[in-house]
Amino acid sequence: MQFSVPQFIDVEDKIVGPFTAKQTIFMIAGGGLILIAFTFFNTGFFIIALLFILPATLAFAFYRPKGISLSQYMGNFMDFFTANHIYIWRREPEIVMYKAVQKKHSGNEAPMKVVSKSRIRDLANLLDTSAAVNLPYEVETRPDENIFRK
């Protein structure tokens, strides 16, 4: 049984025409505040209130800074400034400079073995494919096969 998977879950549903539920609520609240200012106060106060309420209403309804709604952005802003912040300073350890000294080989030490590029390539291939390839320097069975058999 197959189910369809929603593709655009971050897109809000349109409730009233091209407006989402949040946008509709903000515009109704702003319109209500403007109506109250028009009804109960004189014309001068109404114009001043209109100059503040209308841009704020439009900003909260339509402006999306950094991809989130302005109301959520303002909530994050208030949370940041009202939350307690703990700043911890930790002293960094002092930097000590070391001098690189090359060791001199004495006669009794064995020289370092040089591994050819072809052998490294073969070993890398063996590790990548994890298949037993019979190379001249390899045993007949892989070490990980039959590890419990004695």
N, CA, C and O of each residue as an XYZ file, in Angstrom:
600
protein
N       0.846     -1.171      0.000
C       0.000      0.000      0.000
C       0.899      1.243      0.000
O       1.755      1.392      0.871
N       0.705      2.111     -0.954
C       1.533      3.304     -1.071
C       0.760      4.517     -0.567
O      -0.448      4.645     -0.766
N       1.506      5.404      0.096
C       0.931      6.638      0.596
C       1.655      7.799     -0.059
O       2.852      7.716     -0.333
N       0.940      8.870     -0.309
C       1.592     10.054     -0.871
C       2.250     10.837      0.258
O       1.666     11.024      1.325
N       3.449     11.280      0.010
C       4.220     12.015      1.003
C       4.088     13.502      0.699
O       4.330     13.918     -0.434
N       3.706     14.318      1.697
C       3.602     15.759      1.454
C       4.964     16.336      1.078
O       5.974     16.003      1.698
N       4.994     17.191      0.074
C       6.245     17.735     -0.420
C       6.596     19.083      0.197
O       7.760     19.337      0.503
N       5.612     19.944      0.381
C       5.880     21.304      0.833
C       5.235     21.511      2.198
O       4.205     22.177      2.302
N       5.828     20.951      3.235
C       5.226     21.039      4.566
C       5.541     22.364      5.254
O       4.908     22.699      6.255
N       6.509     23.124      4.734
C       6.840     24.400      5.356
C       6.010     25.551      4.798
O       6.145     26.676      5.280
N       5.161     25.316      3.806
C       4.311     26.338      3.222
C       2.993     26.354      3.986
O       2.328     25.327      4.116
N       2.622     27.530      4.489
C       1.382     27.641      5.249
C       0.185     27.611      4.307
O       0.279     28.046      3.159
N      -0.936     27.097      4.796
C      -2.146     27.004      3.993
C      -2.780     28.379      3.833
O      -2.755     29.198      4.751
N      -3.344     28.618      2.665
C      -4.046     29.867      2.385
C      -5.477     29.714      2.898
O      -6.192     28.793      2.504
N      -5.884     30.626      3.780
C      -7.199     30.539      4.401
C      -8.180     31.483      3.724
O      -9.235     31.051      3.258
N      -7.844     32.765      3.666
C      -8.724     33.780      3.091
C      -8.047     34.324      1.847
O      -7.148     35.160      1.936
N      -8.476     33.850      0.694
C      -7.887     34.303     -0.561
C      -6.411     33.945     -0.610
O      -6.042     32.790     -0.400
N      -5.559     34.938     -0.890
C      -4.119     34.647     -0.942
C      -3.427     34.791      0.416
O      -2.198     34.750      0.481
N      -4.180     34.956      1.489
C      -3.606     35.217      2.813
C      -3.666     33.979      3.699
O      -4.626     33.210      3.652
N      -2.626     33.802      4.507
C      -2.600     32.701      5.465
C      -3.387     33.097      6.707
O      -3.847     34.232      6.823
N      -3.538     32.159      7.634
C      -4.295     32.428      8.855
C      -3.616     33.519      9.684
O      -4.286     34.411     10.206
N      -2.287     33.450      9.806
C      -1.563     34.466     10.576
C      -1.731     35.847      9.963
O      -1.979     36.822     10.673
N      -1.595     35.930      8.639
C      -1.731     37.217      7.971
C      -3.137     37.780      8.161
O      -3.312     38.980      8.374
N      -4.124     36.912      8.083
C      -5.505     37.354      8.267
C      -5.728     37.876      9.683
O      -6.363     38.914      9.867
N      -5.217     37.174     10.671
C      -5.380     37.604     12.069
C      -4.674     38.930     12.312
O      -5.222     39.809     12.977
N      -3.454     39.087     11.778
C      -2.748     40.359     11.955
C      -3.498     41.515     11.298
O      -3.580     42.601     11.871
N      -4.042     41.293     10.109
C      -4.759     42.368      9.436
C      -6.074     42.694     10.143
O      -6.460     43.862     10.191
N      -6.770     41.703     10.691
C      -7.998     41.962     11.449
C      -7.669     42.731     12.727
O      -8.385     43.665     13.089
N      -6.576     42.338     13.421
C      -6.185     43.040     14.653
C      -5.785     44.481     14.344
O      -6.188     45.396     15.062
N      -5.007     44.697     13.298
C      -4.615     46.060     12.927
C      -5.802     46.890     12.505
O      -5.908     48.059     12.876
N      -6.700     46.299     11.730
C      -7.915     47.021     11.336
C      -8.780     47.351     12.534
O      -9.379     48.425     12.591
N      -8.854     46.439     13.496
C      -9.615     46.706     14.727
C      -9.026     47.863     15.515
O      -9.758     48.715     16.019
N      -7.679     47.895     15.625
C      -7.038     49.008     16.345
C      -7.277     50.339     15.624
O      -7.510     51.360     16.270
N      -7.220     50.329     14.319
C      -7.477     51.557     13.556
C      -8.940     51.982     13.726
O      -9.220     53.175     13.846
N      -9.870     51.032     13.737
C     -11.287     51.346     13.942
C     -11.528     51.930     15.326
O     -12.294     52.881     15.474
N     -10.875     51.364     16.345
C     -11.003     51.901     17.711
C     -10.464     53.318     17.775
O     -11.074     54.191     18.392
N      -9.309     53.555     17.133
C      -8.738     54.912     17.135
C      -9.648     55.882     16.388
O      -9.764     57.038     16.795
N     -10.287     55.453     15.323
C     -11.185     56.322     14.562
C     -12.463     56.622     15.344
O     -12.992     57.732     15.287
N     -12.954     55.609     16.080
C     -14.222     55.765     16.775
C     -14.089     56.594     18.048
O     -14.915     57.474     18.290
N     -13.082     56.339     18.857
C     -13.024     56.924     20.188
C     -12.145     58.165     20.312
O     -12.237     58.862     21.322
N     -11.317     58.465     19.350
C     -10.400     59.597     19.489
C     -10.634     60.606     18.373
O     -11.324     60.329     17.392
N     -10.040     61.783     18.547
C     -10.226     62.828     17.541
C      -9.391     62.545     16.296
O      -8.620     61.586     16.259
N      -9.548     63.371     15.297
C      -8.927     63.143     13.996
C      -7.408     63.196     14.060
O      -6.743     62.394     13.404
N      -6.846     64.108     14.825
C      -5.389     64.231     14.933
C      -4.753     62.973     15.514
O      -3.752     62.473     14.999
N      -5.354     62.463     16.606
C      -4.820     61.243     17.214
C      -5.015     60.053     16.281
O      -4.163     59.166     16.223
N      -6.134     60.027     15.545
C      -6.401     58.941     14.611
C      -5.333     58.881     13.518
O      -4.868     57.797     13.164
N      -4.942     60.049     12.981
C      -3.930     60.084     11.915
C      -2.581     59.633     12.445
O      -1.866     58.888     11.776
N      -2.227     60.083     13.650
C      -0.951     59.665     14.259
C      -0.968     58.153     14.532
O       0.019     57.466     14.272
N      -2.083     57.641     15.053
C      -2.202     56.203     15.314
C      -2.153     55.423     14.008
O      -1.558     54.347     13.942
N      -2.787     55.973     12.961
C      -2.774     55.317     11.655
C      -1.350     55.207     11.101
O      -0.992     54.200     10.490
N      -0.534     56.260     11.321
C       0.846     56.255     10.836
C       1.699     55.184     11.528
O       2.674     54.707     10.948
N       1.345     54.804     12.752
C       2.091     53.764     13.469
C       1.480     52.376     13.287
O       2.204     51.398     13.099
N       0.155     52.290     13.343
C      -0.514     50.987     13.319
C      -0.453     50.348     11.929
O      -0.187     49.151     11.819
N      -0.694     51.120     10.872
C      -0.745     50.558      9.527
C       0.584     49.929      9.089
O       0.575     48.794      8.613
N       1.734     50.620      9.229
C       2.994     49.955      8.843
C       3.316     48.745      9.723
O       3.833     47.741      9.234
N       3.009     48.841     11.019
C       3.275     47.702     11.903
C       2.417     46.501     11.508
O       2.897     45.368     11.498
N       1.155     46.750     11.184
C       0.263     45.672     10.767
C       0.757     45.022      9.480
O       0.810     43.796      9.379
N       1.118     45.843      8.500
C       1.603     45.302      7.232
C       2.927     44.556      7.405
O       3.160     43.535      6.759
N       3.794     45.074      8.283
C       5.074     44.405      8.521
C       4.861     43.050      9.188
O       5.475     42.062      8.784
N       3.997     42.989     10.208
C       3.757     41.717     10.879
C       3.043     40.725      9.964
O       3.219     39.515     10.113
N       2.244     41.216      9.025
C       1.517     40.318      8.135
C       2.384     39.812      6.986
O       2.272     38.644      6.614
N       3.258     40.666      6.404
C       3.915     40.297      5.152
C       5.444     40.262      5.196
O       6.046     39.552      4.391
N       6.093     40.990      6.093
C       7.554     41.063      6.101
C       8.123     39.800      6.732
O       7.690     39.393      7.810
N       9.103     39.169      6.058
C       9.721     37.938      6.541
C      11.244     38.084      6.548
O      11.899     37.692      5.582
N      11.820     38.641      7.618
C      13.284     38.742      7.665
C      13.898     37.358      7.876
O      13.454     36.597      8.735
N      14.913     37.046      7.089
C      15.648     35.777      7.174
C      14.741     34.562      7.053
O      15.040     33.504      7.608
N      13.628     34.708      6.326
C      12.771     33.582      6.034
C      11.786     33.186      7.119
O      11.092     32.182      6.960
N      11.692     33.935      8.222
C      10.714     33.621      9.259
C       9.807     34.832      9.440
O      10.163     35.946      9.054
N       8.643     34.610     10.026
C       7.705     35.715     10.194
C       8.262     36.739     11.186
O       9.077     36.410     12.048
N       7.808     37.979     11.047
C       8.309     39.051     11.912
C       7.937     38.793     13.365
O       8.709     39.134     14.261
N       6.769     38.198     13.622
C       6.377     37.905     14.999
C       7.327     36.878     15.625
O       7.721     37.026     16.781
N       7.691     35.854     14.878
C       8.635     34.865     15.393
C      10.020     35.478     15.550
O      10.731     35.161     16.504
N      10.407     36.344     14.634
C      11.698     37.024     14.710
C      11.772     37.898     15.958
O      12.783     37.902     16.662
N      10.691     38.644     16.230
C      10.660     39.487     17.430
C      10.658     38.627     18.700
O      11.265     39.002     19.703
N       9.979     37.479     18.657
C      10.001     36.568     19.805
C      11.402     36.035     20.065
O      11.837     35.967     21.215
N      12.105     35.660     19.016
C      13.491     35.203     19.173
C      14.378     36.319     19.708
O      15.263     36.077     20.530
N      14.137     37.543     19.240
C      14.892     38.708     19.699
C      14.685     38.924     21.203
O      15.640     39.147     21.946
N      13.430     38.854     21.633
C      13.135     39.053     23.060
C      13.682     37.894     23.899
O      14.182     38.117     25.001
N      13.593     36.682     23.400
C      14.148     35.540     24.134
C      15.655     35.686     24.330
O      16.181     35.367     25.396
N      16.338     36.165     23.309
C      17.780     36.313     23.409
C      18.156     37.342     24.466
O      19.073     37.111     25.254
N      17.458     38.475     24.493
C      17.838     39.536     25.421
C      17.311     39.322     26.830
O      17.819     39.942     27.764
N      16.317     38.472     27.019
C      15.823     38.215     28.376
C      16.445     36.962     28.988
O      16.339     36.767     30.199
N      17.089     36.111     28.196
C      17.694     34.882     28.722
C      19.018     35.192     29.402
O      19.704     36.155     29.058
N      19.359     34.364     30.366
C      20.642     34.502     31.042
C      21.747     33.953     30.146
O      21.596     32.905     29.517
N      22.844     34.672     30.102
C      23.991     34.240     29.314
C      25.170     34.028     30.258
O      25.442     34.855     31.128
N      25.845     32.936     30.077
C      27.024     32.645     30.883
C      28.218     32.659     29.942
O      28.291     31.879     28.992
N      29.140     33.548     30.221
C      30.349     33.641     29.413
C      31.506     33.102     30.251
O      31.784     33.617     31.334
N      32.161     32.097     29.764
C      33.259     31.461     30.496
C      34.541     31.692     29.722
O      34.648     31.364     28.540
N      35.516     32.271     30.421
C      36.816     32.481     29.809
C      37.730     31.383     30.297
O      37.861     31.157     31.500
N      38.351     30.713     29.375
C      39.289     29.651     29.732
C      40.655     30.040     29.218
O      40.822     30.399     28.053
N      41.618     29.964     30.094
C      42.981     30.289     29.709
C      43.507     29.215     28.778
O      43.393     28.020     29.050
N      44.075     29.657     27.695
C      44.654     28.711     26.761
C      46.028     28.293     27.276
O      46.745     29.101     27.866
N      46.391     27.044     27.055
C      47.712     26.607     27.532
C      48.817     27.335     26.774
O      48.667     27.721     25.615
N      49.914     27.502     27.467
C      51.043     28.184     26.841
C      51.606     27.326     25.718
O      51.690     26.103     25.831
N      51.979     27.970     24.662
C      52.521     27.263     23.513
C      54.017     27.055     23.731
O      54.765     28.004     23.968
N      54.431     25.808     23.648
C      55.836     25.474     23.834
C      56.391     25.103     22.465
O      55.819     24.270     21.761
N      57.478     25.705     22.100
C      58.101     25.429     20.805
C      59.102     24.288     20.967
O      59.933     24.305     21.875
N      59.018     23.323     20.102
C      59.946     22.210     20.112
C      60.814     22.279     18.862
O      60.367     22.679     17.787
N      62.045     21.882     19.037
C      62.972     21.877     17.925
C      63.064     20.458     17.383
O      63.291     19.508     18.132
N      62.888     20.326     16.087
C      62.962     19.007     15.467
C      64.427     18.614     15.314
O      65.221     19.348     14.726
N      64.769     17.454     15.846
C      66.135     16.949     15.767
C      66.099     15.646     14.993
O      65.308     14.753     15.296
N      66.965     15.545     13.987
C      67.006     14.322     13.199
C      67.952     13.341     13.870
O      69.072     13.689     14.246
N      67.481     12.112     14.014
C      68.275     11.084     14.655
C      69.325     10.570     13.682
O      69.048     10.359     12.501
N      70.503     10.378     14.181
C      71.563      9.804     13.355
C      71.540      8.300     13.526
O      71.434      7.789     14.641
N      71.639      7.599     12.413
C      71.607      6.146     12.456
C      72.983      5.613     12.852
O      74.016      6.005     12.309
N      72.948      4.725     13.798
C      74.200      4.067     14.162
C      74.324      2.788     13.326
O      73.353      2.362     12.699
N      75.447      2.209     13.315
C      75.720      1.047     12.465
C      74.913     -0.186     12.834
O      74.670     -1.025     11.967
N      74.475     -0.335     14.120
C      73.811     -1.568     14.516
C      72.292     -1.534     14.269
O      71.642     -2.575     14.369
N      71.724     -0.393     13.956
C      70.285     -0.330     13.694
C      69.997     -0.752     12.268
O      70.765     -0.452     11.354
N      68.884     -1.452     12.084
C      68.486     -1.888     10.750
C      67.909     -0.686      9.991
O      67.154      0.102     10.560
N      68.257     -0.548      8.731
C      67.701      0.573      7.966
C      66.199      0.375      7.754
O      65.698     -0.749      7.799
N      65.491      1.479      7.522
C      64.047      1.411      7.317
C      63.747      0.664      6.019
O      64.449      0.820      5.020
N      62.694     -0.146      6.053
C      62.308     -0.889      4.867
C      61.534      0.047      3.947
O      60.699      0.826      4.405
N      61.807     -0.029      2.684
C      61.120      0.778      1.687
C      60.083     -0.095      1.013
O      60.398     -1.176      0.515
N      58.843      0.375      0.999
C      57.753     -0.375      0.386
C      57.485      0.241     -0.977
O      57.372      1.459     -1.110
N      57.385     -0.600     -1.972
C      57.169     -0.097     -3.332
C      55.726      0.382     -3.499
O      54.823     -0.022     -2.766
N      55.546      1.257     -4.491
C      54.217      1.798     -4.762
C      53.267      0.710     -5.238
O      52.072      0.758     -4.946
N      53.778     -0.254     -5.957
C      52.904     -1.321     -6.468
C      52.370     -2.172     -5.320
O      51.215     -2.597     -5.344
N      53.208     -2.421     -4.316
C      52.736     -3.212     -3.178
C      51.687     -2.432     -2.390
O      50.697     -3.009     -1.940
N      51.894     -1.126     -2.219
C      50.896     -0.294     -1.521
C      49.592     -0.296     -2.301
O      48.517     -0.401     -1.711
N      49.675     -0.180     -3.628
C      48.483     -0.201     -4.476
C      47.758     -1.540     -4.338
O      46.531     -1.579     -4.246
N      48.526     -2.645     -4.322
C      47.913     -3.965     -4.179
C      47.245     -4.130     -2.815
O      46.150     -4.683     -2.718
N      47.905     -3.650     -1.768
C      47.307     -3.739     -0.433
C      46.063     -2.865     -0.325
O      45.077     -3.267      0.292
N      46.098     -1.681     -0.917
C      44.925     -0.812     -0.905
C      43.780     -1.461     -1.652
O      42.634     -1.390     -1.209
N      44.067     -2.088     -2.771
C      43.036     -2.793     -3.523
C      42.462     -3.930     -2.702
O      41.252     -4.154     -2.708
N      43.321     -4.650     -1.995
C      42.871     -5.736     -1.145
C      41.947     -5.225     -0.049
O      40.922     -5.846      0.232
N      42.293     -4.110      0.569
C      41.454     -3.550      1.626
C      40.150     -3.001      1.073
O      39.100     -3.151      1.697
N      40.208     -2.361     -0.100
C      39.004     -1.773     -0.676
C      38.014     -2.840     -1.117
O      36.815     -2.717     -0.867
N      38.499     -3.864     -1.757
C      37.599     -4.892     -2.275
C      37.334     -5.969     -1.249
O      36.360     -6.711     -1.374
N      38.162     -6.072     -0.255
C      38.127     -7.086      0.791
C      37.993     -8.477      0.187
O      37.261     -9.327      0.692
N      38.711     -8.684     -0.896
C      38.734     -9.990     -1.551
C      40.126    -10.582     -1.412
O      41.122     -9.861     -1.352
N      40.177    -11.886     -1.362
C      41.466    -12.550     -1.243
C      42.087    -12.671     -2.627
O      41.618    -13.434     -3.471
N      43.124    -11.922     -2.837
C      43.847    -11.966     -4.100
C      45.167    -12.650     -3.806
O      45.874    -12.252     -2.880
N      45.505    -13.648     -4.559
C      46.740    -14.378     -4.309
C      47.921    -13.590     -4.846
O      48.254    -13.667     -6.029
N      48.530    -12.851     -3.979
C      49.733    -12.117     -4.315
C      50.921    -12.895     -3.766
O      50.741    -13.707     -2.858
N      52.100    -12.683     -4.271
C      53.237    -13.488     -3.828
C      53.570    -13.306     -2.345
O      54.150    -14.211     -1.745
N      53.233    -12.195     -1.745
C      53.582    -11.962     -0.346
C      52.410    -12.221      0.573
O      52.464    -11.869      1.751
N      51.341    -12.836      0.058
C      50.138    -13.028      0.851
C      49.974    -14.506      1.183
O      50.381    -15.369      0.405
N      49.381    -14.797      2.333
C      49.114    -16.176      2.717
C      47.913    -16.677      1.950
O      47.222    -15.896      1.295
N      47.654    -17.978      2.025
C      46.583    -18.584      1.231
C      45.194    -18.154      1.691
O      44.302    -18.014      0.854
N      44.974    -17.937      2.999
C      43.654    -17.523      3.486
C      43.755    -16.120      4.061
O      44.809    -15.684      4.523
N      42.659    -15.452      4.019
C      42.625    -14.116      4.606
C      42.620    -14.223      6.117
O      42.109    -15.205      6.656
N      43.175    -13.237      6.825
C      43.228    -13.340      8.281
C      41.854    -13.308      8.929
O      41.689    -13.838     10.028
N      40.865    -12.705      8.285
C      39.552    -12.617      8.918
C      38.682    -13.840      8.652
O      37.598    -13.957      9.224
N      39.128    -14.737      7.810
C      38.376    -15.962      7.548
C      38.701    -17.004      8.614
O      39.856    -17.188      8.995
N      37.684    -17.660      9.070
C      37.822    -18.766     10.012
C      38.670    -18.379     11.228
O      39.631    -19.067     11.572
N      38.308    -17.290     11.859
C      39.128    -16.839     12.996
C      38.897    -17.697     14.224
O      39.716    -17.708     15.143
N      37.770    -18.424     14.243
C      37.500    -19.235     15.416
C      37.966    -20.686     15.217
O      37.932    -21.479     16.157
N      38.390    -21.024     14.025
C      38.839    -22.385     13.773
C      40.331    -22.481     14.110
O      41.126    -21.657     13.658
N      40.695    -23.453     14.878
C      42.106    -23.629     15.278
C      42.688    -24.811     14.606
O      43.860    -25.124     14.813
